[in-house]
């Protein structure tokens, strides 16, 4: 089973692209109270093309400065790991990105299979806002 770990901020196109490009069985999302409203926009659109995944969400109380909270969450998320794990480093706030990056480091230290990736959308910011559900590109981030 492949698990995708991803932050989710206000630009939900990143999560949409990550789901379609990774095609996971489960998606574990780190988000905030403000951004959680975007979850269904991303997952519902992705289910149109890839219907076979479940979603687990975790919210940071302080998505801007909650680095300690995110590191604590990263420890807990290790129990959500699958046989194959893909950690998307893009999307959300810096604290959310730090959380999933910390998770990747913990999984690697536990000898669990993990890939770090980034979703890239080369369109200008205005076009991304107008059309968030445009498939980006997935790149591997070296360890």
C-alpha positions as CSV (number, residue, x, y, z in Angstrom):
1,X,0.0,0.0,0.0
2,X,1.3,3.5,-0.9
3,X,0.7,6.3,1.5
4,X,1.0,10.0,0.4
5,X,1.8,12.4,3.2
6,X,1.2,16.0,2.1
7,X,0.6,19.5,3.6
8,X,-2.5,21.4,2.4
9,X,-2.7,25.1,2.4
10,X,-4.9,27.5,0.5
11,X,-3.6,26.3,-2.9
12,X,-5.3,23.0,-3.1
13,X,-4.1,22.3,-6.6
14,X,-0.8,21.0,-5.1
15,X,-2.7,18.2,-3.2
16,X,-4.8,17.4,-6.3
17,X,-1.7,17.0,-8.4
18,X,0.1,15.0,-5.8
19,X,-2.8,12.5,-5.5
20,X,-3.0,12.0,-9.3
21,X,0.7,11.8,-9.8
22,X,1.4,9.4,-6.9
23,X,-1.9,7.4,-7.0
24,X,-1.8,6.4,-3.4
25,X,-4.1,4.1,-1.4
26,X,-4.2,6.5,1.5
27,X,-3.6,10.2,1.7
28,X,-2.5,11.7,5.1
29,X,-2.9,15.5,5.1
30,X,-1.4,18.1,7.4
31,X,-3.4,21.2,7.3
32,X,-5.0,24.1,9.2
33,X,-8.4,25.2,10.3
34,X,-8.3,27.9,7.6
35,X,-7.2,25.5,4.8
36,X,-9.3,22.4,5.6
37,X,-12.2,23.8,3.6
38,X,-10.0,23.2,0.5
39,X,-9.6,19.5,1.2
40,X,-12.8,18.3,-0.5
41,X,-12.1,20.5,-3.6
42,X,-8.8,18.6,-4.0
43,X,-9.9,15.1,-3.1
44,X,-13.3,15.2,-4.9
45,X,-11.6,16.4,-8.1
46,X,-8.9,13.7,-7.7
47,X,-11.5,11.0,-7.1
48,X,-12.9,11.7,-10.6
49,X,-9.6,10.2,-12.0
50,X,-8.4,8.0,-9.1
51,X,-11.2,6.9,-6.9
52,X,-9.4,4.3,-4.8
53,X,-7.9,6.2,-1.8
54,X,-8.9,7.1,1.7
55,X,-8.1,10.4,3.5
56,X,-6.8,11.0,7.0
57,X,-6.4,14.6,8.2
58,X,-4.4,16.3,10.9
59,X,-4.6,20.0,11.8
60,X,-1.9,22.2,13.2
61,X,-3.3,24.7,15.7
62,X,-0.6,27.2,14.8
63,X,0.1,26.6,11.1
64,X,2.5,29.6,10.9
65,X,4.7,29.0,13.9
66,X,3.8,25.6,15.1
67,X,7.1,23.9,14.4
68,X,7.2,22.1,17.8
69,X,3.6,21.0,17.3
70,X,4.4,19.8,13.8
71,X,7.5,17.8,15.0
72,X,5.3,16.1,17.6
73,X,2.7,15.3,14.9
74,X,5.5,13.9,12.7
75,X,6.3,11.3,15.5
76,X,2.7,10.3,15.6
77,X,2.3,10.1,11.9
78,X,5.0,7.4,11.7
79,X,2.3,4.9,12.7
80,X,0.4,5.8,9.5
81,X,3.2,4.6,7.3
82,X,2.5,2.0,4.6
83,X,4.7,-0.3,2.6
84,X,5.6,2.6,0.3
85,X,5.6,6.2,1.5
86,X,5.7,9.3,-0.5
87,X,6.2,12.7,1.3
88,X,5.2,15.7,-0.7
89,X,7.3,18.7,0.5
90,X,5.2,21.3,-1.3
91,X,2.0,23.1,-0.3
92,X,0.8,24.6,3.0
93,X,2.9,26.8,5.3
94,X,6.5,26.3,6.2
95,X,5.5,24.7,9.5
96,X,3.4,22.2,7.7
97,X,6.2,21.5,5.3
98,X,8.6,21.1,8.2
99,X,6.2,18.6,9.8
100,X,6.2,16.3,6.7
101,X,9.9,16.7,6.2
102,X,10.5,15.7,9.8
103,X,8.3,12.7,9.2
104,X,10.4,11.7,6.1
105,X,13.5,11.8,8.2
106,X,11.9,9.7,11.0
107,X,10.7,7.1,8.5
108,X,14.1,6.9,6.8
109,X,15.8,6.5,10.3
110,X,13.4,3.6,11.0
111,X,14.5,2.0,7.6
112,X,11.0,2.5,6.2
113,X,10.8,3.0,2.4
114,X,10.2,6.7,1.8
115,X,10.4,9.0,-1.2
116,X,10.4,12.8,-1.0
117,X,8.8,14.7,-3.8
118,X,7.7,18.2,-4.8
119,X,4.8,19.2,-7.0
120,X,5.8,21.9,-9.4
121,X,3.4,24.2,-11.2
122,X,5.3,26.6,-13.5
123,X,2.3,28.7,-14.3
124,X,2.1,32.3,-12.9
125,X,0.4,32.8,-9.6
126,X,-2.7,34.4,-11.1
127,X,-3.3,31.5,-13.5
128,X,-2.8,29.1,-10.6
129,X,-5.5,30.9,-8.6
130,X,-7.9,31.1,-11.6
131,X,-7.4,27.4,-12.5
132,X,-6.1,25.5,-9.4
133,X,-7.0,22.0,-10.8
134,X,-4.3,21.9,-13.4
135,X,-2.0,18.9,-13.2
136,X,1.5,19.9,-12.1
137,X,4.7,18.0,-12.4
138,X,6.2,15.6,-9.8
139,X,9.9,15.8,-9.2
140,X,12.0,13.6,-6.9
141,X,13.9,15.4,-4.1
142,X,17.2,13.7,-3.4
143,X,18.0,12.6,0.1
